[in-house]
């Protein structure tokens, strides 16, 4: 849902069910939010490391090995934010995160999730991107911090070879 003012979803509940689907952006979702397995919640617009998505009601992120993921946009020193505006929020015990890097560097990213009423238990939360590592912690003031300890190197293309009919082979290092 996209609009220039207010809630693009109105006051209705939002359920994300199709595998690979993402609910995200900046602004506020007023209704309850349910993110199913193999779907994601994106804090921000996916391009800039400074947007905030607020969920003003109950939120449920379905768990399990391929449970719902939270996507965060990280810059060199800034990040997108997921904000609890109200309601009860239920994270998976093994909450999955995907990092969208726009210059992410190892270090402490404070308050990537804000407005929490209590500690959700972050000990088993994990980053699923190849090459990224970090730990999440509750700061005691309602926010989750991310200490990013490893960042995937950017893709560096060493050579390009044409196989046939516009099919190419890229060789190099890093994560695309």
C-alpha positions as CSV (number, residue, x, y, z in Angstrom):
1,X,0.0,0.0,0.0
2,X,1.4,3.3,-1.0
3,X,0.3,6.9,-0.4
4,X,1.7,10.3,0.4
5,X,0.0,10.8,3.8
6,X,-1.6,8.7,6.5
7,X,-1.8,4.9,6.5
8,X,-1.8,3.3,3.1
9,X,-3.6,0.4,4.7
10,X,-6.2,2.4,6.6
11,X,-7.2,0.8,9.9
12,X,-7.5,-2.7,8.4
13,X,-5.4,-5.6,9.5
14,X,-2.6,-6.7,7.1
15,X,-1.6,-10.3,6.5
16,X,1.4,-11.1,4.3
17,X,1.0,-14.7,3.1
18,X,2.5,-15.4,-0.3
19,X,6.0,-16.8,-0.1
20,X,8.6,-14.1,-0.9
21,X,6.1,-11.2,-0.2
22,X,7.3,-8.2,1.7
23,X,5.4,-5.5,3.7
24,X,7.6,-2.5,4.1
25,X,8.2,1.2,3.7
26,X,8.0,4.3,5.8
27,X,5.1,5.6,7.8
28,X,2.5,3.8,9.9
29,X,0.4,0.7,9.6
30,X,-2.5,1.3,11.9
31,X,-4.0,-2.3,11.9
32,X,-2.7,-5.5,13.1
33,X,0.2,-7.1,11.1
34,X,0.7,-10.8,10.5
35,X,3.8,-11.9,8.6
36,X,3.7,-15.6,7.6
37,X,6.6,-18.0,7.0
38,X,8.9,-17.1,4.1
39,X,7.6,-13.5,4.0
40,X,9.3,-10.4,5.4
41,X,8.7,-7.1,7.1
42,X,11.0,-4.3,5.7
43,X,11.9,-1.4,8.0
44,X,12.2,1.6,5.6
45,X,12.1,1.8,1.8
46,X,14.9,-0.7,1.1
47,X,17.1,1.9,-0.5
48,X,18.0,4.5,2.2
49,X,19.4,3.7,5.6
50,X,17.1,6.1,7.5
51,X,13.4,5.3,7.1
52,X,11.1,4.2,9.9
53,X,8.2,1.8,9.6
54,X,5.8,2.0,12.6
55,X,3.3,-0.7,13.4
56,X,0.6,0.8,15.6
57,X,-1.1,-2.4,16.7
58,X,-0.5,-6.1,17.4
59,X,2.2,-7.8,15.3
60,X,3.0,-11.5,14.8
61,X,6.0,-12.8,13.0
62,X,5.6,-16.5,12.3
63,X,8.6,-18.6,13.5
64,X,10.4,-21.7,12.5
65,X,13.5,-22.3,10.5
66,X,12.1,-20.4,7.5
67,X,9.9,-18.1,9.6
68,X,9.1,-14.5,8.8
69,X,12.2,-12.2,8.4
70,X,12.8,-8.6,9.3
71,X,14.8,-6.7,6.7
72,X,17.0,-3.8,7.9
73,X,18.8,-1.3,5.7
74,X,22.2,-0.4,7.1
75,X,24.5,2.4,6.0
76,X,28.0,3.2,7.3
77,X,26.6,4.8,10.5
78,X,22.8,5.0,10.0
79,X,20.0,2.4,9.6
80,X,16.3,1.9,9.0
81,X,14.1,1.4,12.1
82,X,11.1,-0.8,12.9
83,X,9.0,1.0,15.6
84,X,6.3,-0.4,17.8
85,X,3.6,2.2,18.1
86,X,1.3,0.0,20.2
87,X,-0.2,-3.4,20.6
88,X,1.5,-6.7,21.5
89,X,4.4,-7.8,19.4
90,X,5.4,-11.4,19.0
91,X,8.8,-12.2,17.5
92,X,10.0,-15.7,16.8
93,X,12.5,-17.1,19.4
94,X,14.8,-17.6,16.4
95,X,13.9,-14.4,14.6
96,X,15.5,-14.1,11.2
97,X,17.0,-10.9,9.9
98,X,18.2,-9.9,6.4
99,X,20.6,-7.0,6.0
100,X,20.3,-4.7,3.0
101,X,23.7,-3.0,2.9
102,X,24.2,0.5,1.5
103,X,27.6,0.8,3.0
104,X,27.2,-1.2,6.2
105,X,30.3,-1.6,8.4
106,X,31.0,-3.6,11.5
107,X,29.9,-1.7,14.6
108,X,27.0,-0.9,16.9
109,X,23.7,0.1,15.3
110,X,21.6,1.4,18.2
111,X,17.8,1.1,18.2
112,X,17.1,-0.8,15.0
113,X,13.8,-1.8,16.7
114,X,12.2,0.8,19.1
115,X,9.1,1.2,21.3
116,X,9.1,-2.3,22.8
117,X,7.3,-2.9,26.1
118,X,9.7,-5.6,27.3
119,X,12.7,-7.7,26.3
120,X,11.6,-10.2,23.6
121,X,14.6,-12.4,24.2
122,X,17.2,-11.9,21.4
123,X,19.7,-14.7,22.3
124,X,18.8,-16.9,19.3
125,X,18.1,-14.1,16.7
126,X,20.2,-14.5,13.6
127,X,21.3,-12.7,10.4
128,X,20.7,-15.0,7.4
129,X,22.8,-13.2,4.7
130,X,26.0,-15.0,3.7
131,X,29.0,-13.1,5.0
132,X,27.2,-11.1,7.7
133,X,27.3,-11.8,11.5
134,X,26.2,-9.9,14.5
135,X,24.3,-10.1,17.8
136,X,21.1,-8.4,18.9
137,X,20.5,-7.1,22.4
138,X,17.7,-5.4,24.3
139,X,18.9,-2.1,25.8
140,X,16.5,-2.0,28.8
141,X,14.8,1.1,27.5
142,X,12.6,-0.4,24.8
143,X,15.0,-0.8,21.9
144,X,17.0,-3.5,20.2
145,X,20.6,-2.8,19.2
146,X,22.6,-4.7,16.6
147,X,26.3,-5.2,17.0
148,X,27.4,-6.1,13.5
149,X,30.6,-8.0,13.6
150,X,31.1,-9.1,10.0
151,X,30.1,-7.6,6.7
152,X,30.2,-9.4,3.4
153,X,32.7,-7.9,1.0
154,X,31.2,-6.1,-2.0
155,X,31.1,-8.0,-5.3
156,X,34.4,-7.4,-7.2
157,X,34.3,-8.6,-10.7
158,X,37.7,-9.8,-12.0
159,X,36.7,-10.9,-15.4
160,X,33.8,-11.4,-17.8
161,X,33.7,-14.1,-20.4
162,X,31.0,-14.5,-23.1
163,X,29.8,-18.1,-23.4
164,X,27.3,-17.7,-26.3
165,X,24.3,-15.7,-27.3
166,X,24.7,-13.0,-24.6
167,X,25.3,-15.5,-21.8
168,X,28.2,-14.4,-19.6
169,X,30.3,-15.9,-16.9
170,X,31.4,-13.5,-14.1
171,X,34.4,-14.4,-11.9
172,X,35.5,-12.5,-8.8
173,X,34.9,-12.4,-5.1
174,X,32.3,-11.1,-2.7
175,X,28.6,-11.4,-2.3
176,X,26.3,-10.0,-5.1
